Amino acid sequence: MVGEDPREGVSANMDVIAHMQVAGTPGRHEPVSTPGGDCDFTALFEFIDTVGYGGWIGCEYAPRAGTREGLGWATAYGIGN
């Protein structure tokens, strides 16, 4: 969804979305909000919860500092605790 607010894309397509996949921008790193990044992932994940999406969200990215460190962002969502 380059160039559009991902929340708009999700809203417009909820009836056909079966799976979501995310990666950080730029560079396909961890899905975290960074200065210069194109997406506020915290707001996006909260929005996805509010629209009732019950499926999985896949994460396919290249960790900046290795696998274990690259999963640190997910603890805020109860993953890896």
N, C-alpha and C positions, 0 to 999 in steps of 0.2 A: 504494500500500500504506500509506495513511495509518493511523497508529496501530498498526502491527505492525512487528516487526523485519524488515527486507527480506530478511535471510538466511533467516528462516523461510519467507517467501513463495517465495523462489528454490528452497529445498529441496523444498517441497511441490509445486512445479509444474515441476520440471526436465523432466519428460516431455513438456510441451506448450510450453515456452518456445522461441520461434524468434528473438526479438529482444529486446534490453533497451535502455532509454533512461533516462538520468539527468539530473537538474538539482539544484542545491543548494537547501537549505531553510534558512530561509524565503526566499521571493522569486524562485525559479527563476534563481539566479545560478550561478556556477561550482560544479562538484561538488567542493567542498573541505569538510573538517571545520572547523566554526567554532563558537565558543562560542554556545550557544543554538540551534545547528542540530540537526536531528532525526536526522542520519545521520553515522556515522563512515565516510566514503567509502574511506579507506585500508583499513580492515578489510573493508569490503564488497567492494572489488575483489580483495583477497587471497582472500576466501572464494569469489568467483566463479571464480577460477583453480583453487582446490582441488576444486571440484565438477565440473570438466572442461568448463565451458561453452566452446565454441569459436567462437561467433558474434561478431558485432559488438556493441558497446555504443554506442548513439547518444547524443549530448550535445546537448540543445536548451535553451539558457539565454540570458539577457540578461547580457552581461559588465558587471561593475560599473564598469570603467575603460576600456572600449574593447576591440576585438577582439584586437589583438596582446597586450595585457596580460592579457586574459581567457583566453588559451591557456597562460599560464605554468604552471598547475597540471599540465599534461599532460607536461611534460618529465620528471617522475619516472617516466613510463611509456614513455619513448623516443619521444614524439611532439613534433615541432618542434625537435629538437636540430640 
